Amino acid sequence: MLNTNLLPPDAREALWYEEQSKLITFFLFIVGLVFLVGFVFIVPSYASISAQESGLKERLLLEEGVSKRFFVDQSLNQIGSVNAEIKQVHDYFVKSSGASELLTEFLDKAGGGVLLSYLSVREGGLVTIQGRAATRRDLLGFEKQLREGQHLQDISFPLANIVKDRDIDFSLQGKLK
């Protein structure tokens, strides 16, 4: 199919300008319509958000004034310090005490032939242990284990402890490492 334009050049140019102007008018109308629709949807949302923002700012100022008036910040600081103290107390009680650890170790080392009747830990780490041993061998084994252990040093073991061969009441002293 062959199209032949028989219009004079001036008319063809006028027709071309008219088509271009209609095309530009159509695109401007579409762009204007998009802006108008966007404006219609955005302005109410923007107005609502800005009103809420100003209301929130007023409430924030009011709440800050009330918190200053009723010393909320000071109360929160006191609560934080009390929580820290509670945590320290909790951590202290969760950790096993050294005395129970020592007692467990001494009882384990005593074995079946040695009965501990007294354990004292004084200031400076001075430890006194008293008890009864079934035999001299049991007592000397207990004393050896204490010397080789990791908790006592400078153990004082009187010779009177090993004079008897059976049913020996003993006492020894040492210092915590």
Stockholm file with secondary structure:
# STOCKHOLM 1.0

chainA/1-177         MLNTNLLPPDAREALWYEEQSKLITFFLFIVGLVFLVGFVFIVPSYASISAQESGLKERLLLEEGVSKRFFVDQSLNQIGSVNAEIKQVHDYFVKSSGASELLTEFLDKAGGGVLLSYLSVREGGLVTIQGRAATRRDLLGFEKQLREGQHLQDISFPLANIVKDRDIDFSLQGKLK
#=GR chainA/1-177 SS CCCCCCSCHHHHHHHHHHHHHHHHHHHHHHHHHHHHHHHHHHHHHHHHHHHHHHHHHHHHHHHHHHHHHTTHHHHHHHHHHHHHHHHHHHHHHHSCCHHHHHHHHHHHHHTTTEEEEEEEECGGGEEEEEEEEEEHHHHHHHHHHHHHSSSEEEEECCGGGGSSSEEEEEEEEEEEC
#=GC SS_cons         CCCCCCSCHHHHHHHHHHHHHHHHHHHHHHHHHHHHHHHHHHHHHHHHHHHHHHHHHHHHHHHHHHHHHTTHHHHHHHHHHHHHHHHHHHHHHHSCCHHHHHHHHHHHHHTTTEEEEEEEECGGGEEEEEEEEEEHHHHHHHHHHHHHSSSEEEEECCGGGGSSSEEEEEEEEEEEC
//
